[in-house]
Amino acid sequence: MSKSLLSLDQALAQLLAGAKPVAEVESVGTFDACGRVLAQDLHSSLNVPPRDNSSMDGYAVRRADVVSPGVRLRVSQRIPAGTVGQPLQPGTAARIFTGAPIPPGADAVVMQELCEHDGDAVVVNHVPAPGEWIRRAGEDIRAGARILAAGTRLRPQDIGLAASVGLARLPVFRRLRVALFSTGDELVMPGEPLPEGAIYNSNRYTLRGLLQQMGCDITDCGIVPDNLAATRGVLREAAAEHDLILTSGGVSVGEEDHVKPAVQAEGELSLWQIAIKPGKPLAFGRVAAAAFIGLPGNPVSSFVTFLLLVRPFILRAQGAAQAAVRAQALRADFDWAKPDARREFLRVRVNAEGGLDLFPNQSAGVLTSAVWADGLVDNPPGQAIRRGDTVRFLPFSELLY
């Protein structure tokens, strides 16, 4: 490996050090907060549940009245969810439904399957334990408790938790503003005729979709012609109103690769090449106040470098506290006899036996490999893989959120 190439860990450390978290906070409806990053700790003002309640349909009883199976008790009241019953008198039972508050005096619930209805009475065929089928007030959340921490990227269950304590609006950081463009005179948009020598622009769709999943505000600047002046112009305009400029293509070392010199002319470039495969050519820097990340043009390289480097950068810039990916140790059901000197990310899929199958063509231009796969094997530099070896698996379920 060339000494001029940074390792992935070195590159990621530089990117994260250069990620400036947004400071602006806005209040959004809890319905619309999924995927946003929480700007402040959230605390509950109430107990959840607010009162002792039944976790079963059945009968609320006094245990002192049920000393043996077969006891017959008069049913004195009916308590559906959402209503509050009267104190339970000795020698009686209350018909109760799931979620309904436990009436004062009752200390257990007997599920209806263990009871027999008998006119205005019930025969209880089970001696309950203390507190049986009773959910205690505050057993989920205590009033005053922190329920979610600042920096949490809100998932559906998180916003459900916020709603459960009555929070109708949540304080979140504003969305990251990202300008996206592609370079390359050979690129044509789907729906247009495909001239000889041209290719359809897939990266623009892949990257836009990834940015949408991450909750960014996206400005699509289109396809920029392969010349230095045009590239510099788009960079200047994008830097004026965005936190991040993201490009694909034009970051290699060819005569028609103008992104690197354009960024150097309009700002500064801190990072140039990294020792991973796919994805060696990658640029990082700043244009005015905006961060700049230039991804390689090959579709798989662009996809993989976004997941490994752009995703954690965006999470850090959004104010998220957690950006690390949880890897899994799984069995390789394939051989990889000729490893590269760079750290490799192989497209694989979990098979029915719990092992990993390898897509046969690992070329950086084969986008079908990313569609077929459900994750990546993170393979150290120069390490061969033999069938049966344990490898480090990065599932897309982690990387695509």
DABELQUI-V859207 format. One record per helix or strand. SS is the DSSP state (helix for helix, strand for strand). FROM is the first residue (numbers start at 0). TO is the last residue. Records with the same first field share a line. If there is no record, write none. Layout:
SS->FROM-TO ; FROM-TO
//
This chain:
strand->5-5 ; 24-28 ; 36-37 ; 41-42 ; 47-47 ; 52-53 ; 57-60 ; 70-78 ; 91-95 ; 100-100 ; 107-110 ; 114-117 ; 120-123 ; 133-134 ; 140-140 ; 145-147 ; 152-152 ; 168-172 ; 176-182 ; 186-187 ; 198-199 ; 216-223 ; 243-247 ; 267-273 ; 275-276 ; 280-286 ; 289-294 ; 327-331 ; 335-335 ; 342-349 ; 354-357 ; 374-378 ; 384-384 ; 389-394
helix->7-16 ; 29-31 ; 62-64 ; 111-113 ; 155-163 ; 202-212 ; 227-240 ; 258-265 ; 298-317 ; 367-371 ; 395-398
//
